[in-house]
Amino acid sequence: MHPICQQTVTATFTNSELERYGTDVDQLLANPAVRKFVDWVAKKDPDFSAATTKKQR
């Protein structure tokens, strides 16, 4: 997984949620924040990188 995508996924979901979803892309994309990110990053160059916000717990 691309580092910026991994950062977004791990900032959005808890470990328990990721265990439940596994590699089910449809489940991950059902989250509005992830969908918005994917739509945005799809327009960027493949080597694009940017900081992501940390999850507030």
PyMOL Python script that loads the backbone (N, CA, C, O; Angstrom):
from pymol import cmd

cmd.read_pdbstr("""\
ATOM      1  N   MET A   1       0.845  -1.164   0.000  1.00  0.00           N
ATOM      2  CA  MET A   1       0.000   0.000   0.000  1.00  0.00           C
ATOM      3  C   MET A   1       0.898   1.237   0.000  1.00  0.00           C
ATOM      4  O   MET A   1       1.931   1.267   0.668  1.00  0.00           O
ATOM      5  N   HIS A   2       0.500   2.227  -0.737  1.00  0.00           N
ATOM      6  CA  HIS A   2       1.228   3.490  -0.800  1.00  0.00           C
ATOM      7  C   HIS A   2       1.252   4.109   0.595  1.00  0.00           C
ATOM      8  O   HIS A   2       0.234   4.090   1.287  1.00  0.00           O
ATOM      9  N   PRO A   3       2.392   4.659   1.023  1.00  0.00           N
ATOM     10  CA  PRO A   3       2.513   5.192   2.393  1.00  0.00           C
ATOM     11  C   PRO A   3       1.444   6.211   2.780  1.00  0.00           C
ATOM     12  O   PRO A   3       0.932   6.166   3.899  1.00  0.00           O
ATOM     13  N   ILE A   4       1.102   7.121   1.883  1.00  0.00           N
ATOM     14  CA  ILE A   4       0.104   8.142   2.235  1.00  0.00           C
ATOM     15  C   ILE A   4      -1.283   7.505   2.412  1.00  0.00           C
ATOM     16  O   ILE A   4      -2.084   7.966   3.225  1.00  0.00           O
ATOM     17  N   CYS A   5      -1.553   6.465   1.661  1.00  0.00           N
ATOM     18  CA  CYS A   5      -2.827   5.752   1.806  1.00  0.00           C
ATOM     19  C   CYS A   5      -2.849   4.976   3.119  1.00  0.00           C
ATOM     20  O   CYS A   5      -3.859   4.966   3.822  1.00  0.00           O
ATOM     21  N   GLN A   6      -1.755   4.341   3.442  1.00  0.00           N
ATOM     22  CA  GLN A   6      -1.662   3.599   4.699  1.00  0.00           C
ATOM     23  C   GLN A   6      -1.828   4.543   5.891  1.00  0.00           C
ATOM     24  O   GLN A   6      -2.502   4.197   6.861  1.00  0.00           O
ATOM     25  N   GLN A   7      -1.233   5.704   5.830  1.00  0.00           N
ATOM     26  CA  GLN A   7      -1.368   6.676   6.909  1.00  0.00           C
ATOM     27  C   GLN A   7      -2.826   7.077   7.095  1.00  0.00           C
ATOM     28  O   GLN A   7      -3.306   7.190   8.223  1.00  0.00           O
ATOM     29  N   THR A   8      -3.517   7.289   6.002  1.00  0.00           N
ATOM     30  CA  THR A   8      -4.921   7.684   6.076  1.00  0.00           C
ATOM     31  C   THR A   8      -5.776   6.570   6.669  1.00  0.00           C
ATOM     32  O   THR A   8      -6.632   6.825   7.517  1.00  0.00           O
ATOM     33  N   VAL A   9      -5.547   5.347   6.228  1.00  0.00           N
ATOM     34  CA  VAL A   9      -6.328   4.214   6.731  1.00  0.00           C
ATOM     35  C   VAL A   9      -6.076   4.014   8.227  1.00  0.00           C
ATOM     36  O   VAL A   9      -7.022   3.831   8.993  1.00  0.00           O
ATOM     37  N   THR A  10      -4.831   4.045   8.639  1.00  0.00           N
ATOM     38  CA  THR A  10      -4.532   3.815  10.055  1.00  0.00           C
ATOM     39  C   THR A  10      -4.954   4.998  10.931  1.00  0.00           C
ATOM     40  O   THR A  10      -5.200   4.819  12.124  1.00  0.00           O
ATOM     41  N   ALA A  11      -5.041   6.190  10.365  1.00  0.00           N
ATOM     42  CA  ALA A  11      -5.523   7.347  11.118  1.00  0.00           C
ATOM     43  C   ALA A  11      -7.048   7.350  11.231  1.00  0.00           C
ATOM     44  O   ALA A  11      -7.608   7.981  12.128  1.00  0.00           O
ATOM     45  N   THR A  12      -7.712   6.646  10.323  1.00  0.00           N
ATOM     46  CA  THR A  12      -9.164   6.649  10.274  1.00  0.00           C
ATOM     47  C   THR A  12      -9.792   5.514  11.070  1.00  0.00           C
ATOM     48  O   THR A  12     -10.831   5.702  11.702  1.00  0.00           O
ATOM     49  N   PHE A  13      -9.172   4.337  11.047  1.00  0.00           N
ATOM     50  CA  PHE A  13      -9.756   3.151  11.663  1.00  0.00           C
ATOM     51  C   PHE A  13      -8.942   2.676  12.863  1.00  0.00           C
ATOM     52  O   PHE A  13      -7.727   2.869  12.922  1.00  0.00           O
ATOM     53  N   THR A  14      -9.624   2.057  13.808  1.00  0.00           N
ATOM     54  CA  THR A  14      -8.929   1.420  14.928  1.00  0.00           C
ATOM     55  C   THR A  14      -8.378   0.078  14.447  1.00  0.00           C
ATOM     56  O   THR A  14      -8.747  -0.403  13.376  1.00  0.00           O
ATOM     57  N   ASN A  15      -7.508  -0.513  15.232  1.00  0.00           N
ATOM     58  CA  ASN A  15      -6.978  -1.834  14.887  1.00  0.00           C
ATOM     59  C   ASN A  15      -8.096  -2.866  14.823  1.00  0.00           C
ATOM     60  O   ASN A  15      -8.076  -3.744  13.960  1.00  0.00           O
ATOM     61  N   SER A  16      -9.065  -2.772  15.719  1.00  0.00           N
ATOM     62  CA  SER A  16     -10.194  -3.708  15.716  1.00  0.00           C
ATOM     63  C   SER A  16     -10.998  -3.596  14.432  1.00  0.00           C
ATOM     64  O   SER A  16     -11.408  -4.604  13.857  1.00  0.00           O
ATOM     65  N   GLU A  17     -11.221  -2.378  13.989  1.00  0.00           N
ATOM     66  CA  GLU A  17     -11.961  -2.179  12.740  1.00  0.00           C
ATOM     67  C   GLU A  17     -11.183  -2.760  11.569  1.00  0.00           C
ATOM     68  O   GLU A  17     -11.763  -3.402  10.693  1.00  0.00           O
ATOM     69  N   LEU A  18      -9.883  -2.539  11.549  1.00  0.00           N
ATOM     70  CA  LEU A  18      -9.068  -3.065  10.458  1.00  0.00           C
ATOM     71  C   LEU A  18      -9.041  -4.590  10.463  1.00  0.00           C
ATOM     72  O   LEU A  18      -8.986  -5.211   9.402  1.00  0.00           O
ATOM     73  N   GLU A  19      -9.080  -5.191  11.638  1.00  0.00           N
ATOM     74  CA  GLU A  19      -9.156  -6.651  11.716  1.00  0.00           C
ATOM     75  C   GLU A  19     -10.466  -7.151  11.114  1.00  0.00           C
ATOM     76  O   GLU A  19     -10.480  -8.156  10.404  1.00  0.00           O
ATOM     77  N   ARG A  20     -11.559  -6.456  11.394  1.00  0.00           N
ATOM     78  CA  ARG A  20     -12.870  -6.849  10.851  1.00  0.00           C
ATOM     79  C   ARG A  20     -12.923  -6.670   9.338  1.00  0.00           C
ATOM     80  O   ARG A  20     -13.405  -7.551   8.626  1.00  0.00           O
ATOM     81  N   TYR A  21     -12.431  -5.534   8.842  1.00  0.00           N
ATOM     82  CA  TYR A  21     -12.517  -5.228   7.417  1.00  0.00           C
ATOM     83  C   TYR A  21     -11.497  -6.000   6.587  1.00  0.00           C
ATOM     84  O   TYR A  21     -11.746  -6.314   5.423  1.00  0.00           O
ATOM     85  N   GLY A  22     -10.353  -6.304   7.187  1.00  0.00           N
ATOM     86  CA  GLY A  22      -9.314  -7.016   6.452  1.00  0.00           C
ATOM     87  C   GLY A  22      -8.928  -6.274   5.191  1.00  0.00           C
ATOM     88  O   GLY A  22      -8.568  -5.098   5.236  1.00  0.00           O
ATOM     89  N   THR A  23      -9.004  -6.956   4.080  1.00  0.00           N
ATOM     90  CA  THR A  23      -8.658  -6.337   2.797  1.00  0.00           C
ATOM     91  C   THR A  23      -9.901  -6.029   1.967  1.00  0.00           C
ATOM     92  O   THR A  23      -9.828  -5.935   0.742  1.00  0.00           O
ATOM     93  N   ASP A  24     -11.028  -5.876   2.629  1.00  0.00           N
ATOM     94  CA  ASP A  24     -12.284  -5.571   1.934  1.00  0.00           C
ATOM     95  C   ASP A  24     -12.303  -4.086   1.561  1.00  0.00           C
ATOM     96  O   ASP A  24     -12.680  -3.234   2.365  1.00  0.00           O
ATOM     97  N   VAL A  25     -11.898  -3.802   0.349  1.00  0.00           N
ATOM     98  CA  VAL A  25     -11.781  -2.419  -0.118  1.00  0.00           C
ATOM     99  C   VAL A  25     -13.134  -1.704  -0.059  1.00  0.00           C
ATOM    100  O   VAL A  25     -13.194  -0.520   0.273  1.00  0.00           O
ATOM    101  N   ASP A  26     -14.205  -2.409  -0.376  1.00  0.00           N
ATOM    102  CA  ASP A  26     -15.527  -1.785  -0.346  1.00  0.00           C
ATOM    103  C   ASP A  26     -15.883  -1.301   1.059  1.00  0.00           C
ATOM    104  O   ASP A  26     -16.472  -0.231   1.215  1.00  0.00           O
ATOM    105  N   GLN A  27     -15.530  -2.077   2.075  1.00  0.00           N
ATOM    106  CA  GLN A  27     -15.783  -1.668   3.459  1.00  0.00           C
ATOM    107  C   GLN A  27     -14.968  -0.423   3.812  1.00  0.00           C
ATOM    108  O   GLN A  27     -15.475   0.494   4.458  1.00  0.00           O
ATOM    109  N   LEU A  28     -13.720  -0.397   3.391  1.00  0.00           N
ATOM    110  CA  LEU A  28     -12.870   0.761   3.671  1.00  0.00           C
ATOM    111  C   LEU A  28     -13.383   2.003   2.952  1.00  0.00           C
ATOM    112  O   LEU A  28     -13.410   3.092   3.525  1.00  0.00           O
ATOM    113  N   LEU A  29     -13.785   1.838   1.704  1.00  0.00           N
ATOM    114  CA  LEU A  29     -14.271   2.973   0.916  1.00  0.00           C
ATOM    115  C   LEU A  29     -15.648   3.446   1.348  1.00  0.00           C
ATOM    116  O   LEU A  29     -16.070   4.538   0.967  1.00  0.00           O
ATOM    117  N   ALA A  30     -16.352   2.654   2.130  1.00  0.00           N
ATOM    118  CA  ALA A  30     -17.669   3.064   2.631  1.00  0.00           C
ATOM    119  C   ALA A  30     -17.541   4.193   3.656  1.00  0.00           C
ATOM    120  O   ALA A  30     -18.508   4.907   3.924  1.00  0.00           O
ATOM    121  N   ASN A  31     -16.355   4.350   4.222  1.00  0.00           N
ATOM    122  CA  ASN A  31     -16.118   5.430   5.172  1.00  0.00           C
ATOM    123  C   ASN A  31     -15.989   6.742   4.390  1.00  0.00           C
ATOM    124  O   ASN A  31     -15.164   6.830   3.481  1.00  0.00           O
ATOM    125  N   PRO A  32     -16.791   7.766   4.727  1.00  0.00           N
ATOM    126  CA  PRO A  32     -16.751   9.026   3.965  1.00  0.00           C
ATOM    127  C   PRO A  32     -15.380   9.699   3.931  1.00  0.00           C
ATOM    128  O   PRO A  32     -15.004  10.277   2.911  1.00  0.00           O
ATOM    129  N   ALA A  33     -14.637   9.632   5.018  1.00  0.00           N
ATOM    130  CA  ALA A  33     -13.320  10.270   5.045  1.00  0.00           C
ATOM    131  C   ALA A  33     -12.349   9.570   4.102  1.00  0.00           C
ATOM    132  O   ALA A  33     -11.561  10.221   3.415  1.00  0.00           O
ATOM    133  N   VAL A  34     -12.409   8.246   4.071  1.00  0.00           N
ATOM    134  CA  VAL A  34     -11.531   7.484   3.178  1.00  0.00           C
ATOM    135  C   VAL A  34     -11.940   7.716   1.732  1.00  0.00           C
ATOM    136  O   VAL A  34     -11.079   7.894   0.870  1.00  0.00           O
ATOM    137  N   ARG A  35     -13.231   7.716   1.453  1.00  0.00           N
ATOM    138  CA  ARG A  35     -13.719   7.959   0.081  1.00  0.00           C
ATOM    139  C   ARG A  35     -13.263   9.327  -0.400  1.00  0.00           C
ATOM    140  O   ARG A  35     -12.791   9.467  -1.528  1.00  0.00           O
ATOM    141  N   LYS A  36     -13.402  10.337   0.453  1.00  0.00           N
ATOM    142  CA  LYS A  36     -12.994  11.694   0.079  1.00  0.00           C
ATOM    143  C   LYS A  36     -11.495  11.731  -0.213  1.00  0.00           C
ATOM    144  O   LYS A  36     -11.069  12.346  -1.190  1.00  0.00           O
ATOM    145  N   PHE A  37     -10.690  11.074   0.634  1.00  0.00           N
ATOM    146  CA  PHE A  37      -9.255  11.025   0.425  1.00  0.00           C
ATOM    147  C   PHE A  37      -8.910  10.336  -0.886  1.00  0.00           C
ATOM    148  O   PHE A  37      -8.101  10.847  -1.660  1.00  0.00           O
ATOM    149  N   VAL A  38      -9.517   9.179  -1.142  1.00  0.00           N
ATOM    150  CA  VAL A  38      -9.219   8.414  -2.364  1.00  0.00           C
ATOM    151  C   VAL A  38      -9.574   9.234  -3.603  1.00  0.00           C
ATOM    152  O   VAL A  38      -8.812   9.265  -4.569  1.00  0.00           O
ATOM    153  N   ASP A  39     -10.720   9.891  -3.572  1.00  0.00           N
ATOM    154  CA  ASP A  39     -11.106  10.730  -4.718  1.00  0.00           C
ATOM    155  C   ASP A  39     -10.096  11.854  -4.932  1.00  0.00           C
ATOM    156  O   ASP A  39      -9.776  12.197  -6.071  1.00  0.00           O
ATOM    157  N   TRP A  40      -9.595  12.427  -3.841  1.00  0.00           N
ATOM    158  CA  TRP A  40      -8.626  13.514  -3.927  1.00  0.00           C
ATOM    159  C   TRP A  40      -7.265  13.014  -4.413  1.00  0.00           C
ATOM    160  O   TRP A  40      -6.676  13.600  -5.320  1.00  0.00           O
ATOM    161  N   VAL A  41      -6.767  11.935  -3.813  1.00  0.00           N
ATOM    162  CA  VAL A  41      -5.417  11.460  -4.129  1.00  0.00           C
ATOM    163  C   VAL A  41      -5.354  10.821  -5.526  1.00  0.00           C
ATOM    164  O   VAL A  41      -4.276  10.740  -6.114  1.00  0.00           O
ATOM    165  N   ALA A  42      -6.465  10.379  -6.047  1.00  0.00           N
ATOM    166  CA  ALA A  42      -6.486   9.772  -7.382  1.00  0.00           C
ATOM    167  C   ALA A  42      -6.044  10.769  -8.455  1.00  0.00           C
ATOM    168  O   ALA A  42      -5.602  10.369  -9.532  1.00  0.00           O
ATOM    169  N   LYS A  43      -6.163  12.045  -8.165  1.00  0.00           N
ATOM    170  CA  LYS A  43      -5.788  13.090  -9.126  1.00  0.00           C
ATOM    171  C   LYS A  43      -4.318  13.495  -9.018  1.00  0.00           C
ATOM    172  O   LYS A  43      -3.843  14.326  -9.792  1.00  0.00           O
ATOM    173  N   LYS A  44      -3.598  12.910  -8.058  1.00  0.00           N
ATOM    174  CA  LYS A  44      -2.200  13.270  -7.819  1.00  0.00           C
ATOM    175  C   LYS A  44      -1.247  12.346  -8.572  1.00  0.00           C
ATOM    176  O   LYS A  44      -1.635  11.270  -9.028  1.00  0.00           O
ATOM    177  N   ASP A  45       0.010  12.786  -8.696  1.00  0.00           N
ATOM    178  CA  ASP A  45       1.050  11.947  -9.288  1.00  0.00           C
ATOM    179  C   ASP A  45       1.286  10.726  -8.400  1.00  0.00           C
ATOM    180  O   ASP A  45       1.085  10.803  -7.188  1.00  0.00           O
ATOM    181  N   PRO A  46       1.709   9.599  -8.982  1.00  0.00           N
ATOM    182  CA  PRO A  46       1.937   8.375  -8.192  1.00  0.00           C
ATOM    183  C   PRO A  46       2.947   8.539  -7.057  1.00  0.00           C
ATOM    184  O   PRO A  46       2.857   7.824  -6.059  1.00  0.00           O
ATOM    185  N   ASP A  47       3.897   9.452  -7.182  1.00  0.00           N
ATOM    186  CA  ASP A  47       4.894   9.627  -6.124  1.00  0.00           C
ATOM    187  C   ASP A  47       4.544  10.766  -5.166  1.00  0.00           C
ATOM    188  O   ASP A  47       5.389  11.204  -4.385  1.00  0.00           O
ATOM    189  N   PHE A  48       3.311  11.241  -5.225  1.00  0.00           N
ATOM    190  CA  PHE A  48       2.856  12.318  -4.348  1.00  0.00           C
ATOM    191  C   PHE A  48       2.880  11.855  -2.893  1.00  0.00           C
ATOM    192  O   PHE A  48       2.561  10.707  -2.586  1.00  0.00           O
ATOM    193  N   SER A  49       3.262  12.768  -2.009  1.00  0.00           N
ATOM    194  CA  SER A  49       3.267  12.478  -0.577  1.00  0.00           C
ATOM    195  C   SER A  49       2.884  13.752   0.167  1.00  0.00           C
ATOM    196  O   SER A  49       3.269  14.852  -0.232  1.00  0.00           O
ATOM    197  N   ALA A  50       2.132  13.600   1.238  1.00  0.00           N
ATOM    198  CA  ALA A  50       1.743  14.743   2.054  1.00  0.00           C
ATOM    199  C   ALA A  50       1.499  14.267   3.466  1.00  0.00           C
ATOM    200  O   ALA A  50       1.252  13.085   3.705  1.00  0.00           O
ATOM    201  N   ALA A  51       1.570  15.190   4.392  1.00  0.00           N
ATOM    202  CA  ALA A  51       1.319  14.853   5.797  1.00  0.00           C
ATOM    203  C   ALA A  51      -0.159  14.575   6.000  1.00  0.00           C
ATOM    204  O   ALA A  51      -1.010  15.177   5.345  1.00  0.00           O
ATOM    205  N   THR A  52      -0.458  13.659   6.913  1.00  0.00           N
ATOM    206  CA  THR A  52      -1.835  13.387   7.285  1.00  0.00           C
ATOM    207  C   THR A  52      -1.995  13.705   8.763  1.00  0.00           C
ATOM    208  O   THR A  52      -1.021  13.699   9.516  1.00  0.00           O
ATOM    209  N   THR A  53      -3.207  13.979   9.170  1.00  0.00           N
ATOM    210  CA  THR A  53      -3.443  14.279  10.574  1.00  0.00           C
ATOM    211  C   THR A  53      -3.499  12.989  11.370  1.00  0.00           C
ATOM    212  O   THR A  53      -3.936  11.950  10.874  1.00  0.00           O
ATOM    213  N   LYS A  54      -3.054  13.075  12.601  1.00  0.00           N
ATOM    214  CA  LYS A  54      -3.084  11.913  13.498  1.00  0.00           C
ATOM    215  C   LYS A  54      -4.493  11.779  14.079  1.00  0.00           C
ATOM    216  O   LYS A  54      -5.195  12.769  14.283  1.00  0.00           O
ATOM    217  N   LYS A  55      -4.877  10.562  14.333  1.00  0.00           N
ATOM    218  CA  LYS A  55      -6.177  10.288  14.926  1.00  0.00           C
ATOM    219  C   LYS A  55      -6.180  10.766  16.365  1.00  0.00           C
ATOM    220  O   LYS A  55      -5.256  10.484  17.127  1.00  0.00           O
ATOM    221  N   GLN A  56      -7.217  11.486  16.728  1.00  0.00           N
ATOM    222  CA  GLN A  56      -7.341  11.958  18.104  1.00  0.00           C
ATOM    223  C   GLN A  56      -8.102  10.920  18.905  1.00  0.00           C
ATOM    224  O   GLN A  56      -9.243  10.590  18.581  1.00  0.00           O
ATOM    225  N   ARG A  57      -7.481  10.415  19.933  1.00  0.00           N
ATOM    226  CA  ARG A  57      -8.134   9.369  20.744  1.00  0.00           C
ATOM    227  C   ARG A  57      -8.477   9.903  22.094  1.00  0.00           C
ATOM    228  O   ARG A  57      -9.032   9.180  22.921  1.00  0.00           O
TER     229      ARG A  57
END
""", "prot")
cmd.dss("prot")
cmd.show_as("cartoon", "prot")
cmd.util.cbc("prot")
cmd.orient("prot")
